[in-house]
Amino acid sequence: MSEPGHIVLTSHRPKAGGDHRALNWGAASAGERGPIIGGLNSPEARNVIGVHSGSYSIYRALAVASGSLDPIHRPDLTNTDPTDEIGPFPQWADSEKIVSLDPYGHLVAKVFANEIEQGLSIQPTIAVTKARINLGELRDAISEGRLKADGTVLMENGDASVTKAAIEPVWYLPGLAHRLGLKETDLRRALFEQTGGMFPELVTRSDLKVFLPPIGGMTLYIFGDVSAIWDPKRKLACRVHDECNGSDVFGSDICTCRPYLTHGIEECIRMAQEGGAGLVIYNRKEGRALGEVTKFLVYNARKRQPMGDSAATYFTRTECVAGVQDTRFQDLMPDVFHWLGVTRVDRFMSMSDMKHDALVEQGIEIVERVPIPDELIPPDAHVEMDAKKAAGYFTDESVSAARELDNVKGRALDDY
C-alpha cells in the first residue's frame, strides 16, 4: 500500500485483490458506469491514465513542488453544484455518441457522493455557472438597431446574460479510436510516443480505457433558456468556434475569427429573444490545433513569399511548417452536442464543411448554414476567405458574388 500523495508505478496491472474500479463506459446510469478516479489520494483505485485538470495539472505540479499546495488536498465541493440541470439524455448511455468527455462530469458531487466520502479522488470535469458578457460589438448592434435590449437576455448597456459551462477532456480510448477509424493499439502507441513516453500506461495498461489528456478543453456560452437547447419545439442557433487568440482577444484584422464569433453571438442572442436558445462552443484549439508559434511562423512565411500572400498558397505554407493543414479533428466535436441532448441545429454559423459533416454524421440535423456576412470581413482577411472558398468551405450566392466582384476588380488593376 502506498502512502497518500505518493504515486506508485502504474506500468503493470494491480495485484489481485486491489481496489481498481473498472469503468463500464456507456452504461445506463452513473452508478453502473462508475466514477472517473483520476486523483492521487487513492492510487490503488485509480481507473484512468493521466490526472484531473487537463493542461492545468502541470501548474498544479509546480505548486506542489514549490510547497504552496498540499499534494493530498481534497477539494471541498460544497455549493459548487451546477446552476442549471443538464441531462441525463439517452445519448449518455451510448458509448459511440460520447467518447471525449464525461457526461456525468458536472454531477460527480451528487451521483458519487458516497465514493467521495470514502476518500476516493473524484473531481468534476465539467462546471456550469451563470455570468454576463459585454462586447463592444453588442453595443454597436444595439446602437445600429440590429439588436434590441430586452432586459433579460440583453441589457441596455450591452451586457448579455449567459449560462457558461467549462468542460475538460475525458477520452474513452476504444470509442475515440473507433470514431477516428483507427486501431486502439495504434492510437495508444502514437499518444505514448508523441508525448515522449509521458504516459507509459497507454501501452502497458490495456485494462485502463480512459485517458485524461493534458490539453485544453472547451467553454460553452448559452443564451436564453438552457432547456430550449434540447427542446425540439424550440429553435437553436449555434456557433462552433476554435480559438484564435490574436483575433478573438486582440482584434487582429488578418482573419475573420473575431468578426465571425461576434456575429455568431449576435445571432444566438436574437434566437434566444425569439424564444429559442443560442449556443457558442469555444474550443481551445489555437491555430487549427497546431499552436500559436506555428501560426506565427506561417504568417511570416506567407508574407515573405516572392509573389506576396495569396489564396493559392494559404494552406501550402502551413503544410510546409507543420506538415499538415489542420489537426483539430472535428470528429470529436459532436460529443458536446450529445451531452446537451441536441438533435437539431436550426441556424449553424459556420462555413466549415468539416464541422458540418461531423455533426451530420453523428445524426444531428442542420437546417440552415450561415456564412459570415461579407461586410464583416476585414480587408486584410480576404486572402483567407478566398483560400477557404477554394478549399471547399461553404458559402452562398450573395457572398460568392461579392467575392467574385472583388476578384474582378483585382484582375482589372493587375491588367492595368
DAHU-V118098 format. One record per residue. N is the residue number from 1. RES is the residue in one small letter. PSI is psi in radians with two decimals (* if undefined). Layout:
n=N res=RES psi=PSI
n=N res=RES psi=PSI
This chain:
n=1 res=m psi=2.25
n=2 res=s psi=2.77
n=3 res=e psi=2.56
n=4 res=p psi=2.36
n=5 res=g psi=-0.05
n=6 res=h psi=2.01
n=7 res=i psi=2.56
n=8 res=v psi=2.76
n=9 res=l psi=2.30
n=10 res=t psi=0.49
n=11 res=s psi=-0.04
n=12 res=h psi=2.72
n=13 res=r psi=2.61
n=14 res=p psi=2.72
n=15 res=k psi=2.72
n=16 res=a psi=2.42
n=17 res=g psi=-0.02
n=18 res=g psi=3.02
n=19 res=d psi=0.33
n=20 res=h psi=2.23
n=21 res=r psi=1.89
n=22 res=a psi=2.58
n=23 res=l psi=2.42
n=24 res=n psi=1.37
n=25 res=w psi=2.36
n=26 res=g psi=0.23
n=27 res=a psi=2.89
n=28 res=a psi=-0.30
n=29 res=s psi=2.90
n=30 res=a psi=-0.73
n=31 res=g psi=-0.72
n=32 res=e psi=-0.60
n=33 res=r psi=-0.78
n=34 res=g psi=2.75
n=35 res=p psi=2.66
n=36 res=i psi=1.96
n=37 res=i psi=1.69
n=38 res=g psi=0.16
n=39 res=g psi=-3.12
n=40 res=l psi=0.02
n=41 res=n psi=-0.46
n=42 res=s psi=1.24
n=43 res=p psi=-0.57
n=44 res=e psi=-0.41
n=45 res=a psi=-0.16
n=46 res=r psi=2.32
n=47 res=n psi=0.35
n=48 res=v psi=2.86
n=49 res=i psi=2.36
n=50 res=g psi=-2.98
n=51 res=v psi=2.91
n=52 res=h psi=2.82
n=53 res=s psi=0.09
n=54 res=g psi=-2.33
n=55 res=s psi=-0.37
n=56 res=y psi=-0.15
n=57 res=s psi=-0.50
n=58 res=i psi=-0.71
n=59 res=y psi=-0.62
n=60 res=r psi=-0.71
n=61 res=a psi=-0.70
n=62 res=l psi=-0.70
n=63 res=a psi=-0.67
n=64 res=v psi=-0.79
n=65 res=a psi=-0.61
n=66 res=s psi=-0.14
n=67 res=g psi=0.11
n=68 res=s psi=-0.12
n=69 res=l psi=2.29
n=70 res=d psi=2.12
n=71 res=p psi=-0.32
n=72 res=i psi=0.42
n=73 res=h psi=2.34
n=74 res=r psi=2.12
n=75 res=p psi=2.37
n=76 res=d psi=1.90
n=77 res=l psi=0.29
n=78 res=t psi=2.27
n=79 res=n psi=0.43
n=80 res=t psi=0.16
n=81 res=d psi=2.66
n=82 res=p psi=2.53
n=83 res=t psi=-0.29
n=84 res=d psi=2.56
n=85 res=e psi=2.20
n=86 res=i psi=2.06
n=87 res=g psi=-3.06
n=88 res=p psi=2.71
n=89 res=f psi=2.78
n=90 res=p psi=-0.54
n=91 res=q psi=-0.43
n=92 res=w psi=-0.43
n=93 res=a psi=0.30
n=94 res=d psi=1.92
n=95 res=s psi=-0.16
n=96 res=e psi=-0.22
n=97 res=k psi=-0.70
n=98 res=i psi=1.99
n=99 res=v psi=-0.10
n=100 res=s psi=0.12
n=101 res=l psi=2.84
n=102 res=d psi=1.93
n=103 res=p psi=-0.38
n=104 res=y psi=0.22
n=105 res=g psi=-0.43
n=106 res=h psi=-0.08
n=107 res=l psi=0.11
n=108 res=v psi=-0.63
n=109 res=a psi=-0.42
n=110 res=k psi=-0.94
n=111 res=v psi=-0.34
n=112 res=f psi=0.57
n=113 res=a psi=-0.72
n=114 res=n psi=-0.75
n=115 res=e psi=-0.66
n=116 res=i psi=-0.71
n=117 res=e psi=-0.53
n=118 res=q psi=-0.16
n=119 res=g psi=0.09
n=120 res=l psi=2.54
n=121 res=s psi=1.44
n=122 res=i psi=2.19
n=123 res=q psi=2.63
n=124 res=p psi=2.46
n=125 res=t psi=0.02
n=126 res=i psi=2.41
n=127 res=a psi=2.44
n=128 res=v psi=2.24
n=129 res=t psi=3.11
n=130 res=k psi=2.63
n=131 res=a psi=3.10
n=132 res=r psi=2.55
n=133 res=i psi=2.71
n=134 res=n psi=2.04
n=135 res=l psi=2.50
n=136 res=g psi=-0.61
n=137 res=e psi=-0.53
n=138 res=l psi=-0.67
n=139 res=r psi=-0.67
n=140 res=d psi=-0.73
n=141 res=a psi=-0.62
n=142 res=i psi=-0.83
n=143 res=s psi=-0.52
n=144 res=e psi=-0.01
n=145 res=g psi=0.12
n=146 res=r psi=-0.54
n=147 res=l psi=2.67
n=148 res=k psi=2.37
n=149 res=a psi=2.38
n=150 res=d psi=-0.07
n=151 res=g psi=-0.07
n=152 res=t psi=-1.07
n=153 res=v psi=-0.75
n=154 res=l psi=2.25
n=155 res=m psi=2.89
n=156 res=e psi=-0.59
n=157 res=n psi=0.06
n=158 res=g psi=-0.10
n=159 res=d psi=2.42
n=160 res=a psi=2.29
n=161 res=s psi=2.35
n=162 res=v psi=2.73
n=163 res=t psi=2.26
n=164 res=k psi=2.51
n=165 res=a psi=2.26
n=166 res=a psi=2.31
n=167 res=i psi=2.17
n=168 res=e psi=2.56
n=169 res=p psi=2.41
n=170 res=v psi=1.95
n=171 res=w psi=2.12
n=172 res=y psi=1.80
n=173 res=l psi=-0.75
n=174 res=p psi=-0.75
n=175 res=g psi=-0.65
n=176 res=l psi=-0.73
n=177 res=a psi=-0.74
n=178 res=h psi=-0.74
n=179 res=r psi=-0.68
n=180 res=l psi=-0.01
n=181 res=g psi=0.62
n=182 res=l psi=2.83
n=183 res=k psi=2.45
n=184 res=e psi=-0.66
n=185 res=t psi=-0.64
n=186 res=d psi=-0.69
n=187 res=l psi=-0.82
n=188 res=r psi=-0.78
n=189 res=r psi=-0.77
n=190 res=a psi=-0.75
n=191 res=l psi=-0.71
n=192 res=f psi=-0.85
n=193 res=e psi=-0.73
n=194 res=q psi=-0.07
n=195 res=t psi=0.32
n=196 res=g psi=0.51
n=197 res=g psi=0.39
n=198 res=m psi=-0.56
n=199 res=f psi=1.47
n=200 res=p psi=-0.44
n=201 res=e psi=-0.35
n=202 res=l psi=-0.58
n=203 res=v psi=-0.17
n=204 res=t psi=-0.24
n=205 res=r psi=1.32
n=206 res=s psi=-0.25
n=207 res=d psi=-0.34
n=208 res=l psi=1.95
n=209 res=k psi=-0.16
n=210 res=v psi=2.39
n=211 res=f psi=2.28
n=212 res=l psi=1.64
n=213 res=p psi=2.54
n=214 res=p psi=1.08
n=215 res=i psi=2.92
n=216 res=g psi=2.74
n=217 res=g psi=-2.23
n=218 res=m psi=2.79
n=219 res=t psi=2.37
n=220 res=l psi=2.43
n=221 res=y psi=2.01
n=222 res=i psi=2.20
n=223 res=f psi=2.29
n=224 res=g psi=-2.91
n=225 res=d psi=2.10
n=226 res=v psi=-0.68
n=227 res=s psi=-0.29
n=228 res=a psi=-0.36
n=229 res=i psi=-0.75
n=230 res=w psi=0.11
n=231 res=d psi=1.95
n=232 res=p psi=-0.24
n=233 res=k psi=-0.18
n=234 res=r psi=2.71
n=235 res=k psi=2.65
n=236 res=l psi=2.24
n=237 res=a psi=2.50
n=238 res=c psi=2.44
n=239 res=r psi=2.06
n=240 res=v psi=2.02
n=241 res=h psi=2.23
n=242 res=d psi=2.32
n=243 res=e psi=2.38
n=244 res=c psi=1.50
n=245 res=n psi=-0.76
n=246 res=g psi=-0.68
n=247 res=s psi=-0.85
n=248 res=d psi=-0.73
n=249 res=v psi=-0.79
n=250 res=f psi=-0.01
n=251 res=g psi=0.51
n=252 res=s psi=2.43
n=253 res=d psi=0.25
n=254 res=i psi=-0.19
n=255 res=c psi=3.07
n=256 res=t psi=0.22
n=257 res=c psi=-0.97
n=258 res=r psi=-0.77
n=259 res=p psi=-0.71
n=260 res=y psi=-0.65
n=261 res=l psi=-0.85
n=262 res=t psi=-0.59
n=263 res=h psi=-0.73
n=264 res=g psi=-0.72
n=265 res=i psi=-0.74
n=266 res=e psi=-0.76
n=267 res=e psi=-0.62
n=268 res=c psi=-0.72
n=269 res=i psi=-0.75
n=270 res=r psi=-0.75
n=271 res=m psi=-0.70
n=272 res=a psi=-0.68
n=273 res=q psi=-0.37
n=274 res=e psi=0.11
n=275 res=g psi=-0.04
n=276 res=g psi=-2.50
n=277 res=a psi=2.74
n=278 res=g psi=2.48
n=279 res=l psi=2.12
n=280 res=v psi=2.17
n=281 res=i psi=2.02
n=282 res=y psi=1.88
n=283 res=n psi=2.39
n=284 res=r psi=1.37
n=285 res=k psi=1.07
n=286 res=e psi=2.35
n=287 res=g psi=0.84
n=288 res=r psi=0.61
n=289 res=a psi=0.38
n=290 res=l psi=-0.25
n=291 res=g psi=2.79
n=292 res=e psi=-0.58
n=293 res=v psi=-0.85
n=294 res=t psi=-0.73
n=295 res=k psi=-0.76
n=296 res=f psi=-0.61
n=297 res=l psi=-0.71
n=298 res=v psi=-0.69
n=299 res=y psi=-0.85
n=300 res=n psi=-0.80
n=301 res=a psi=-0.68
n=302 res=r psi=-0.75
n=303 res=k psi=-0.37
n=304 res=r psi=0.19
n=305 res=q psi=2.52
n=306 res=p psi=-0.63
n=307 res=m psi=0.11
n=308 res=g psi=3.07
n=309 res=d psi=2.48
n=310 res=s psi=2.75
n=311 res=a psi=-0.61
n=312 res=a psi=-0.54
n=313 res=t psi=0.17
n=314 res=y psi=-0.89
n=315 res=f psi=-0.43
n=316 res=t psi=-0.73
n=317 res=r psi=-0.56
n=318 res=t psi=-0.76
n=319 res=e psi=-0.65
n=320 res=c psi=-0.70
n=321 res=v psi=-0.83
n=322 res=a psi=-0.30
n=323 res=g psi=-0.09
n=324 res=v psi=2.69
n=325 res=q psi=-0.57
n=326 res=d psi=2.33
n=327 res=t psi=0.47
n=328 res=r psi=-0.45
n=329 res=f psi=1.32
n=330 res=q psi=-0.11
n=331 res=d psi=-0.52
n=332 res=l psi=-0.27
n=333 res=m psi=-0.60
n=334 res=p psi=-0.25
n=335 res=d psi=-0.70
n=336 res=v psi=-0.52
n=337 res=f psi=-0.72
n=338 res=h psi=-0.64
n=339 res=w psi=-0.65
n=340 res=l psi=-0.01
n=341 res=g psi=0.37
n=342 res=v psi=2.31
n=343 res=t psi=-0.20
n=344 res=r psi=2.41
n=345 res=v psi=2.11
n=346 res=d psi=-0.73
n=347 res=r psi=1.99
n=348 res=f psi=1.88
n=349 res=m psi=1.48
n=350 res=s psi=2.48
n=351 res=m psi=-0.04
n=352 res=s psi=2.08
n=353 res=d psi=-0.53
n=354 res=m psi=-0.78
n=355 res=k psi=-0.81
n=356 res=h psi=-0.87
n=357 res=d psi=-0.63
n=358 res=a psi=-0.71
n=359 res=l psi=-0.80
n=360 res=v psi=-0.70
n=361 res=e psi=-0.42
n=362 res=q psi=0.24
n=363 res=g psi=0.27
n=364 res=i psi=2.11
n=365 res=e psi=2.36
n=366 res=i psi=2.03
n=367 res=v psi=-0.81
n=368 res=e psi=2.35
n=369 res=r psi=2.37
n=370 res=v psi=1.89
n=371 res=p psi=2.85
n=372 res=i psi=2.31
n=373 res=p psi=2.47
n=374 res=d psi=-0.59
n=375 res=e psi=-0.21
n=376 res=l psi=-0.07
n=377 res=i psi=2.06
n=378 res=p psi=2.59
n=379 res=p psi=-0.72
n=380 res=d psi=-0.03
n=381 res=a psi=0.04
n=382 res=h psi=-0.51
n=383 res=v psi=-0.78
n=384 res=e psi=-0.81
n=385 res=m psi=-0.72
n=386 res=d psi=-0.67
n=387 res=a psi=-0.75
n=388 res=k psi=-0.67
n=389 res=k psi=-0.77
n=390 res=a psi=-0.51
n=391 res=a psi=-0.04
n=392 res=g psi=0.22
n=393 res=y psi=2.62
n=394 res=f psi=2.47
n=395 res=t psi=-3.02
n=396 res=d psi=3.09
n=397 res=e psi=-0.68
n=398 res=s psi=-0.75
n=399 res=v psi=-0.73
n=400 res=s psi=-0.72
n=401 res=a psi=-0.75
n=402 res=a psi=-0.72
n=403 res=r psi=-0.73
n=404 res=e psi=-0.63
n=405 res=l psi=-0.75
n=406 res=d psi=-0.72
n=407 res=n psi=-0.69
n=408 res=v psi=-0.77
n=409 res=k psi=-0.71
n=410 res=g psi=-0.73
n=411 res=r psi=-0.66
n=412 res=a psi=-0.72
n=413 res=l psi=-0.67
n=414 res=d psi=-0.72
n=415 res=d psi=-0.65
n=416 res=y psi=*
